[in-house]
C-alpha cells in the first residue's frame, strides 16, 4: 500500500483527504462528502483533526509531469513559437443619434 502521505495530484485544500483516499484505495470525493456531512452534523473535532493531519502528514510526490504548459505563467519559454498572431479589432460602426431602428 505504501506510506500515508498528502496527495499533490488529488488535493483540494491541503491534500489530506486525497492522500487518505489514495492510501486506502477509496474515492477521495466520497471521503470529502463524508467529512462535510460529519462536520455539519456537529461533530466538533473534524476540523481540528484535519488541520493536525495537514501539519503532520508528509508531502507526497506528484505523478504529473512538471513540464506541462501553464497558461498562467509569464514564462515565454513554456510556449515559444506556438502562439497565435493577434487579430486586429474592427472599429465600431458609428450610429446616428436619432436611429432607433433596432428597437
N, C-alpha and C positions, 0 to 999 in steps of 0.2 A: 504494500500500500504506500509506503513512503512516509515522510515526516509531515506533520501538520504545519503548514505554512500559509501565510496570506497569499491570496491569488492576485497576480497582476493582470491576468487575462480576463478574469471574471469579477472585477472589482466595481462596486458602486460607490462606496464611501472609503473604507479602508481595505477592503478585500478579505475581511474576516469570514463572512458568510460564504463567499466564493471558495475560500480555502477549505472550509469545513465541508462544503459540498464536494469538492474535488477529492478530499481525503476519504470520505465515506461513500463516494460514487453516487451522490444524490443530486438532483437538480437544484442548484442554488436558488432559483426562483421560488421553488416550493419552500425552501428554508426561510427565505425572506418573508414570504406570506405568513408562515407560522410565527416568525419573530414579530411581525406587525400585529397579528391577532393577539399574541400573548401580551404585547405592550399595551394594546388598547383594553384588554381585559383587566388591567390594573395591577399586574404583577410588577412591582416596583424595582426589581433587580435586573431587568433585561438590559436597560441602557448602561448602567454601571458595569455589568459583566461584559457587555460588548466593548466598552471603552478599555477595560482592563485587558481583554483579549487583544485589542488592537495595539496596545502598548507592549504586550509580552510575546505575541506571536512573531516569529522571524519572517522576514520578507521572502517571498517566493521568487522563482525565476520565471521570466516571461518566455512563452514559446513562440511569440510573434517575432517576425523579422524587424529589426530596428532600422533597416534601410528603406522602408516604405516611404512614399511621398506624403508629406504633411502639408496640406493646403493652408494651414495657419502659420507656417513658419515663413520668415523673411529670407531664408537661405536660398539664394538663387542657384546654388549648385545642386539642389534637390531636383530641379525641374528645368534644366537647361535645354534649349532648342526644342521644347515641346509646347511652348505657349502659343496661343492663337494670336494673330495680329489684332490690334484693337480696331473695331469698326467705327467709322465716322458717324456721329449722331446727326440726324437730319434736323434742320431748323423748323420750328413750329410755324404753321401757316398763320398768317395774320388774318384775323376775323374782323369784319366790320362791327362796330359797336351796336348798331341797330339790327343786326342779323339774329333773329330768334327762330330760324328755320328748323333747328334741331329739336325744338320743344313743341 
